[in-house]
Amino acid sequence: METEIRNLVKLRGENFIIKNYALSNTDFNYIGTVDSFQDLEEFPSGLLFIWHVSDGITNLNNSEIERWSVDAPIGNHLIISERYVDAKIKKNKYTKGKIFVWGPDELSTWFGNAILNKDLKFSFIEKNHKNDIIEIKKGQEVIPSILTLKPNIDISSWIFNNKMPEMTYTPVLLNSRLWEISGELIGPSGTVEKKKWHIIEDPWEDNFFMLANADILSYTPSLRIIEPNTNHWKEKSQVVNLIKPLIDEKRQGKPKNAGSFTQSIVLQNWNFKSNNCHLQYKKIFIPAWFLHTKDKQIIHGISGKKLSI
């Protein structure tokens, strides 16, 4: 994780510099120094030293901060911790400069946003059948056959517009289905046209829409996947009826004379032959953000609606 953090700091910070600040008897790993860092809401004047604390079984506490601060250089510091952080640390007064502390929630949000913004590319995920969450398996390549939609909303703007400035959130993926339908359109005078369609089933909003109308990420980020309730999925017979309005077409026919100087164009109906089609589905992911609230809620990345899970 230290390498990934350093690479992202290089991308997001200005004038990144690495010096030798190896401190003994602490778990603080020096990442580097930057002149500015766009991911901090209020960047302090002067240099910012960035540190990483690796994962562990105990919370990061004030006593560790105090031990680290004895040999830490004078200036402002961002501590990025994979361990959970005692709330008191953020109120701790540091005599050598200002301290910012990120815990696992801030770290995951930072990485998740970087992935969705295409700053980073991560490994894929593999399902853990013991629960509904898919765990990250490091070192695996992205599976290109599984697509992920590009979000339509900016989560920072959404939080601001909904007057929730203190809200924390984590990027996640919502499991959905991509249906491939092979069938026929019946036109005027019984004309038959064979076609294929790709339609997304969004069980989170009980909705269907064409894949052609959606933007796709160039890769699938390695994020937590959330499964819908099983009764939210539609059976094949239901899918066939629900997608018909999306597939039916109205096409312009040949112009017809409507008088000496005018012509009219008649719209012709081409209807989906629902009783003679083949359909199958595979996974597709919809981006979302999990809100860190008592009642489990997510922000749908396409519609921007707040949903309960």
Secondary structure, DSSP 8 states (H G I E B T S, - for coil): -HHHHHHHHHHHEES-B------TTS-EEEEEEESEETTSSS--SS-EEEEEE---SS-B-HHHHHHHHHHS-SSEEEEEESS-B-GGGGG---TTS-EEEE-HHHHHHHHHHHHHTTS-----EEE-TTSS-EEE-TT----TTSEEB--SS-HHHHHHHTT-TT--EEEEEEEEEEEEEEEEEE-GGG-EEEEEEEEEEETTTTEEEEGGGS-B-SS----EEE---GGGS--HHHHHHHHHHHH-EEEEEEEEE-SSS-EEEEEEEEEE-TTS-EEEEEEEEEEEEEE-SSS-EEEETTT--EEE-
